[in-house]
């Protein structure tokens, strides 16, 4: 039971970390492309 709860804790942490990384990447890309609108990207 302990092993399973530790695994679940680790999995939740990984999901959270992945979400934060995606959010940071999205923010960087959107800033580079004219945040908050995708004006620079929509020209293509």
C-alpha positions in Angstrom: 0.0 0.0 0.0 2.9 2.4 0.9 4.6 1.6 -2.4 1.4 2.4 -4.4 0.8 5.6 -2.6 4.4 6.7 -3.2 4.0 5.8 -6.9 0.8 7.8 -7.1 2.5 10.8 -5.4 5.4 10.6 -7.8 3.0 10.3 -10.8 1.0 13.3 -9.7 4.2 15.3 -9.3 5.3 14.3 -12.8 2.0 15.4 -14.3 2.2 18.7 -12.5 5.8 19.2 -13.6 4.8 18.4 -17.2 1.9 20.8 -17.1 4.1 23.6 -15.7 6.7 23.0 -18.4 4.0 23.1 -21.1 2.7 26.3 -19.7 6.1 27.9 -19.7 6.8 26.8 -23.3 3.4 28.1 -24.3 4.1 31.4 -22.6 7.5 31.8 -24.3 6.1 30.9 -27.8 3.1 33.2 -27.4 5.3 36.1 -26.2 7.5 35.5 -29.3 4.5 35.4 -31.6 2.8 38.5 -30.1 1.0 37.6 -26.8 -1.9 37.4 -26.2 -3.1 37.2 -29.8 -1.4 34.9 -32.3 -1.2 37.8 -34.7 2.4 37.0 -35.8 1.5 33.3 -36.3 -1.8 34.0 -38.2 0.1 35.8 -40.9 1.5 32.6 -42.2 
